[in-house]
Amino acid sequence: MGREIKLDGGEISLLKKIGLSGSPLHGRLLIDRIQEMEKGEFLDTLIGLIDQGYVISNKVNIRLMEDVEKALFRVNASYAKDLQDAVNPSRRRERERAQRVRRR
C-alpha cells in the first residue's frame, strides 16, 4: 500500500517542473521554468521538499538562489509513484477501482 502524500499548489507545480521521472534537472533550468513563483516562496518550497525527502540534490546546503543555480535536482525514486498519485489524484482513483474489480 502506498503512502498518502498531501501537497500544496506550490509543491505540485515545483514537482511538475522538476519532473517525476527521476532524471536530474540542473538548477539553472529549474529557475528558468519557475517564473511565476517569487524567490522566497520558491526557496521555501524547494527546501521543504528536500527536507521531507521527496527531492534529492547533489548539494547539501541550499539556502540561496546561487546555491540552486549550481545544484542538480531529481525526485526521490522511492517516493516517485506516491508523488505521481498526489500530483494527479484521478490516476490513483482509477488504479484503486481496477484493483477492486479484480478482487471480486
C-alpha positions as CSV (number, residue, x, y, z in Angstrom):
1,M,0.0,0.0,0.0
2,G,1.4,3.4,-0.9
3,R,1.8,6.4,1.3
4,E,-0.8,9.1,1.4
5,I,1.0,12.3,0.5
6,K,-0.6,15.7,0.7
7,L,0.9,18.6,-1.3
8,D,0.0,22.2,-1.7
9,G,-0.1,24.1,-5.0
10,G,3.5,25.4,-4.9
11,E,4.8,21.9,-4.2
12,I,2.8,20.4,-7.0
13,S,4.0,23.0,-9.6
14,L,7.6,22.6,-8.5
15,L,7.5,18.8,-8.7
16,K,5.9,19.0,-12.2
17,K,8.7,21.4,-13.3
18,I,11.4,19.0,-11.9
19,G,9.7,16.0,-13.4
20,L,8.6,12.9,-11.7
21,S,10.7,10.5,-13.8
22,G,13.8,10.7,-11.6
23,S,16.1,12.2,-14.1
24,P,18.2,15.1,-12.8
25,L,17.5,18.7,-13.6
26,H,20.1,21.5,-13.4
27,G,19.1,24.3,-11.0
28,R,19.5,27.0,-13.6
29,L,16.9,25.3,-15.8
30,L,14.6,24.9,-12.8
31,I,14.8,28.6,-12.1
32,D,14.0,29.4,-15.7
33,R,11.0,27.1,-15.6
34,I,9.6,28.6,-12.4
35,Q,8.9,32.2,-13.5
36,E,5.6,32.6,-11.7
37,M,6.9,32.0,-8.2
38,E,8.7,34.6,-6.1
39,K,12.2,33.7,-4.9
40,G,11.3,33.3,-1.3
41,E,8.4,31.1,-2.0
42,F,10.4,29.1,-4.4
43,L,13.3,28.5,-1.9
44,D,10.9,27.7,0.9
45,T,9.0,25.1,-1.2
46,L,12.2,23.6,-2.6
47,I,13.8,23.3,0.8
48,G,10.6,21.8,2.2
49,L,10.6,19.1,-0.5
50,I,14.2,18.3,0.2
51,D,13.7,18.2,3.9
52,Q,10.8,15.8,3.5
53,G,13.0,13.6,1.3
54,Y,10.8,13.9,-1.8
55,V,13.5,15.8,-3.8
56,I,17.2,14.9,-3.8
57,S,20.0,17.4,-4.5
58,N,23.7,16.9,-5.1
59,K,24.4,19.9,-2.8
60,V,23.8,19.6,1.0
61,N,23.1,23.2,1.9
62,I,20.7,25.0,-0.4
63,R,19.8,28.4,1.2
64,L,20.3,30.9,-1.6
65,M,19.4,31.2,-5.3
66,E,23.1,30.9,-6.1
67,D,23.1,27.5,-4.4
68,V,20.1,26.4,-6.5
69,E,21.8,27.5,-9.7
70,K,24.8,25.3,-9.0
71,A,22.9,22.2,-7.9
72,L,21.2,19.2,-9.6
73,F,17.7,18.1,-8.5
74,R,15.7,15.0,-9.0
75,V,12.7,13.3,-7.4
76,N,13.5,10.6,-5.0
77,A,12.7,7.3,-6.7
78,S,11.3,5.7,-3.6
79,Y,8.6,8.4,-3.5
80,A,8.0,8.7,-7.2
81,K,4.8,6.6,-7.5
82,D,3.2,8.2,-4.4
83,L,4.1,11.7,-5.6
84,Q,2.6,10.9,-9.0
85,D,-0.6,9.9,-7.2
86,A,-0.5,13.1,-5.1
87,V,0.0,15.3,-8.2
88,N,-2.7,13.6,-10.2
89,P,-5.3,12.1,-7.8
90,S,-7.5,10.8,-10.5
91,R,-4.8,8.4,-11.5
92,R,-4.8,6.8,-8.1
93,R,-8.6,6.5,-8.1
94,E,-8.6,4.7,-11.4
95,R,-6.0,2.2,-10.1
96,E,-8.0,1.6,-6.9
97,R,-11.1,0.9,-9.0
98,A,-9.3,-1.5,-11.2
99,Q,-7.9,-3.3,-8.1
100,R,-11.4,-3.6,-6.6
101,V,-12.8,-5.1,-9.7
102,R,-10.1,-7.7,-9.9
103,R,-10.6,-8.9,-6.3
104,R,-14.2,-10.0,-6.9
